[in-house]
Amino acid sequence: MEGHHLGYGIQQEFVEPTGARLQAMGMTHYHYKVGKIAGECNVYDEVSLLVQVKLAELARHSAADE
């Protein structure tokens, strides 16, 4: 998945929104019963997202210091 860090969810606890582009690998598994979706499970690399957010924050502060 791809998106931008806008500060929603748990990430708002760590840093201010950076607007940085983020990418994460993940997978969705659907459970079917009688031909209809009965459940869903999503798994994605949350640590990778947090690292990308922190790197974007560090780059922003570094650029401001120059």
VEXPAGU-187229 format. One record per residue (C-alpha): residue in three letters; x, y, z. Coordinates in nm, 2 decimals, decimal comma, m for minus. Layout:
N
<pt><resn>ALA</resn><px>X</px><py>Y</py><pz>Z</pz></pt>
...
***
This chain:
66
<pt><resn>MET</resn><px>0,00</px><py>0,00</py><pz>0,00</pz></pt>
<pt><resn>GLU</resn><px>0,11</px><py>0,36</py><pz>m0,05</pz></pt>
<pt><resn>GLY</resn><px>0,00</px><py>0,68</py><pz>0,11</pz></pt>
<pt><resn>HIS</resn><px>0,11</px><py>0,99</py><pz>0,28</pz></pt>
<pt><resn>HIS</resn><px>0,18</px><py>1,05</py><pz>0,65</pz></pt>
<pt><resn>LEU</resn><px>m0,11</px><py>1,28</py><pz>0,75</pz></pt>
<pt><resn>GLY</resn><px>m0,10</px><py>1,20</py><pz>1,12</pz></pt>
<pt><resn>TYR</resn><px>m0,40</px><py>0,98</py><pz>1,16</pz></pt>
<pt><resn>GLY</resn><px>m0,41</px><py>0,67</py><pz>1,38</pz></pt>
<pt><resn>ILE</resn><px>m0,14</px><py>0,56</py><pz>1,62</pz></pt>
<pt><resn>GLN</resn><px>0,13</px><py>0,76</py><pz>1,43</pz></pt>
<pt><resn>GLN</resn><px>m0,01</px><py>1,09</py><pz>1,56</pz></pt>
<pt><resn>GLU</resn><px>0,13</px><py>0,98</py><pz>1,90</pz></pt>
<pt><resn>PHE</resn><px>0,50</px><py>0,98</py><pz>1,77</pz></pt>
<pt><resn>VAL</resn><px>0,55</px><py>1,28</py><pz>1,54</pz></pt>
<pt><resn>GLU</resn><px>0,37</px><py>1,57</py><pz>1,37</pz></pt>
<pt><resn>PRO</resn><px>0,24</px><py>1,48</py><pz>1,02</pz></pt>
<pt><resn>THR</resn><px>0,53</px><py>1,50</py><pz>0,77</pz></pt>
<pt><resn>GLY</resn><px>0,32</px><py>1,46</py><pz>0,45</pz></pt>
<pt><resn>ALA</resn><px>0,59</px><py>1,22</py><pz>0,34</pz></pt>
<pt><resn>ARG</resn><px>0,51</px><py>0,94</py><pz>0,10</pz></pt>
<pt><resn>LEU</resn><px>0,50</px><py>0,60</py><pz>0,27</pz></pt>
<pt><resn>GLN</resn><px>0,50</px><py>0,24</py><pz>0,13</pz></pt>
<pt><resn>ALA</resn><px>0,43</px><py>m0,08</py><pz>0,32</pz></pt>
<pt><resn>MET</resn><px>0,41</px><py>m0,45</py><pz>0,22</pz></pt>
<pt><resn>GLY</resn><px>0,10</px><py>m0,63</py><pz>0,34</pz></pt>
<pt><resn>MET</resn><px>m0,15</px><py>m0,90</py><pz>0,27</pz></pt>
<pt><resn>THR</resn><px>m0,53</px><py>m0,94</py><pz>0,31</pz></pt>
<pt><resn>HIS</resn><px>m0,69</px><py>m1,28</py><pz>0,37</pz></pt>
<pt><resn>TYR</resn><px>m1,07</px><py>m1,32</py><pz>0,32</pz></pt>
<pt><resn>HIS</resn><px>m1,28</px><py>m1,59</py><pz>0,48</pz></pt>
<pt><resn>TYR</resn><px>m1,57</px><py>m1,70</py><pz>0,26</pz></pt>
<pt><resn>LYS</resn><px>m1,89</px><py>m1,88</py><pz>0,36</pz></pt>
<pt><resn>VAL</resn><px>m2,15</px><py>m1,97</py><pz>0,11</pz></pt>
<pt><resn>GLY</resn><px>m1,99</px><py>m1,76</py><pz>m0,15</pz></pt>
<pt><resn>LYS</resn><px>m1,98</px><py>m1,44</py><pz>0,06</pz></pt>
<pt><resn>ILE</resn><px>m1,71</px><py>m1,27</py><pz>0,25</pz></pt>
<pt><resn>ALA</resn><px>m1,76</px><py>m1,37</py><pz>0,62</pz></pt>
<pt><resn>GLY</resn><px>m1,44</px><py>m1,22</py><pz>0,76</pz></pt>
<pt><resn>GLU</resn><px>m1,11</px><py>m1,05</py><pz>0,67</pz></pt>
<pt><resn>CYS</resn><px>m0,76</px><py>m1,04</py><pz>0,82</pz></pt>
<pt><resn>ASN</resn><px>m0,51</px><py>m0,77</py><pz>0,72</pz></pt>
<pt><resn>VAL</resn><px>m0,13</px><py>m0,79</py><pz>0,80</pz></pt>
<pt><resn>TYR</resn><px>0,12</px><py>m0,52</py><pz>0,71</pz></pt>
<pt><resn>ASP</resn><px>0,46</px><py>m0,41</py><pz>0,81</pz></pt>
<pt><resn>GLU</resn><px>0,39</px><py>m0,15</py><pz>1,08</pz></pt>
<pt><resn>VAL</resn><px>0,75</px><py>m0,12</py><pz>1,19</pz></pt>
<pt><resn>SER</resn><px>0,85</px><py>m0,02</py><pz>0,83</pz></pt>
<pt><resn>LEU</resn><px>0,59</px><py>0,26</py><pz>0,84</pz></pt>
<pt><resn>LEU</resn><px>0,72</px><py>0,39</py><pz>1,17</pz></pt>
<pt><resn>VAL</resn><px>1,07</px><py>0,39</py><pz>1,04</pz></pt>
<pt><resn>GLN</resn><px>0,97</px><py>0,58</py><pz>0,73</pz></pt>
<pt><resn>VAL</resn><px>0,79</px><py>0,84</py><pz>0,94</pz></pt>
<pt><resn>LYS</resn><px>1,09</px><py>0,89</py><pz>1,16</pz></pt>
<pt><resn>LEU</resn><px>1,33</px><py>0,92</py><pz>0,87</pz></pt>
<pt><resn>ALA</resn><px>1,10</px><py>1,18</py><pz>0,71</pz></pt>
<pt><resn>GLU</resn><px>1,09</px><py>1,37</py><pz>1,03</pz></pt>
<pt><resn>LEU</resn><px>1,47</px><py>1,36</py><pz>1,06</pz></pt>
<pt><resn>ALA</resn><px>1,52</px><py>1,47</py><pz>0,70</pz></pt>
<pt><resn>ARG</resn><px>1,28</px><py>1,76</py><pz>0,76</pz></pt>
<pt><resn>HIS</resn><px>1,47</px><py>1,88</py><pz>1,07</pz></pt>
<pt><resn>SER</resn><px>1,80</px><py>1,84</py><pz>0,88</pz></pt>
<pt><resn>ALA</resn><px>1,68</px><py>2,05</py><pz>0,59</pz></pt>
<pt><resn>ALA</resn><px>1,56</px><py>2,32</py><pz>0,84</pz></pt>
<pt><resn>ASP</resn><px>1,90</px><py>2,33</py><pz>1,01</pz></pt>
<pt><resn>GLU</resn><px>2,08</px><py>2,40</py><pz>0,68</pz></pt>
***
